[in-house]
Amino acid sequence: MKLLVDENLPPRLVHDLADLFPDSVHVNSVGFGRTPDALIWEYAQAHGFAFLTKDKDFASLSLARGAPPKVILLQTGNCSADEVLSIVRSNAIRLADFDGDGQRALLILR
């Protein structure tokens, strides 16, 4: 699984998660800072990314459109980059299962 990390999350997550999710990118690094959700959705879909976000709008898109792309919604409130990193790392097995599940389009992590 490769992740497209939303602009509401720190860019350093891409580097810090590279051992688990190689070829992941942050939306800013591909020129999508402050881009409409629909364009980000299309980019993730076209390039085989799962989308990591805190934005509930992408959860709604996921429920309406299905996958791809798969959406990983972090419901963490305000927290540090280290806390986000810890949540994603501690759920690595769930993420792998989610990636392989052809029926599910949305995974919520808390």
C-alpha positions in Angstrom: 0.0 0.0 0.0 1.2 3.4 -0.8 -0.3 6.5 0.9 -1.2 9.9 -0.4 -1.0 12.0 2.8 -3.4 14.8 3.1 -2.3 18.4 3.6 -3.8 18.5 7.1 -1.1 16.0 8.1 2.6 16.7 8.5 4.7 16.0 5.4 7.3 14.2 7.5 4.9 11.3 7.9 5.9 10.2 4.4 9.5 9.8 5.5 8.7 8.4 8.9 6.5 5.7 7.4 8.6 4.9 4.4 9.6 1.5 5.8 6.0 0.4 6.0 4.5 2.4 3.1 7.2 2.9 0.4 6.4 5.2 -2.5 4.0 7.3 -0.4 3.8 11.0 -1.0 2.3 14.1 0.6 -0.2 16.1 -1.4 2.0 19.2 -1.2 4.9 17.3 -2.9 2.8 16.6 -6.0 1.4 20.2 -6.2 -1.9 19.6 -4.6 -1.9 21.9 -1.6 -5.2 23.8 -1.4 -6.7 21.7 -4.2 -10.4 20.7 -4.4 -11.1 17.3 -2.9 -12.4 15.9 -6.1 -9.1 16.5 -7.9 -7.1 14.9 -5.0 -9.5 12.0 -5.1 -9.0 11.5 -8.9 -5.2 11.7 -8.5 -5.2 9.1 -5.7 -7.4 6.9 -7.8 -5.4 7.2 -11.0 -2.1 6.6 -9.2 -3.0 3.7 -6.9 -2.8 5.5 -3.6 -4.8 5.0 -0.4 -5.6 8.4 1.1 -4.6 9.2 4.7 -6.5 12.1 6.1 -8.3 13.7 9.0 -10.8 15.3 6.7 -14.3 13.8 7.1 -15.2 15.0 3.5 -13.0 12.2 2.1 -14.9 9.7 4.3 -18.1 10.9 2.7 -16.6 10.6 -0.8 -15.5 7.1 0.1 -19.0 6.1 1.2 -20.6 7.7 -1.9 -18.1 6.5 -4.5 -16.4 3.4 -3.0 -12.9 2.4 -3.7 -10.5 3.1 -5.3 -9.0 5.0 -3.6 -9.3 3.5 -0.2 -9.5 6.1 2.6 -7.9 5.9 6.0 -9.6 8.5 8.3 -7.8 9.5 11.4 -10.2 10.6 14.1 -7.7 11.8 16.5 -8.5 15.4 17.1 -5.6 17.7 17.7 -2.4 15.7 18.2 1.2 15.7 17.4 2.9 14.2 14.4 4.5 11.7 16.7 1.0 10.6 17.9 -0.2 10.3 14.4 2.8 8.2 13.5 2.2 6.0 16.5 -1.4 5.4 15.6 -0.6 4.5 12.0 2.3 2.2 13.0 0.3 0.5 15.7 -2.4 -0.3 13.1 0.0 -1.6 10.4 -1.7 -5.1 10.5 -5.2 -3.5 10.2 -3.9 -1.4 7.3 -2.5 -4.5 5.5 -5.8 -6.3 6.0 -7.8 -3.3 4.8 -5.6 -3.0 1.7 -6.3 -6.6 0.8 -10.1 -6.4 1.5 -11.9 -5.7 -1.8 -15.2 -4.9 -0.1 -14.1 -2.1 2.2 -13.3 1.5 1.1 -13.0 3.3 4.4 -11.0 2.5 7.6 -11.3 4.7 10.6 -8.4 4.9 13.1 -8.6 6.4 16.5 
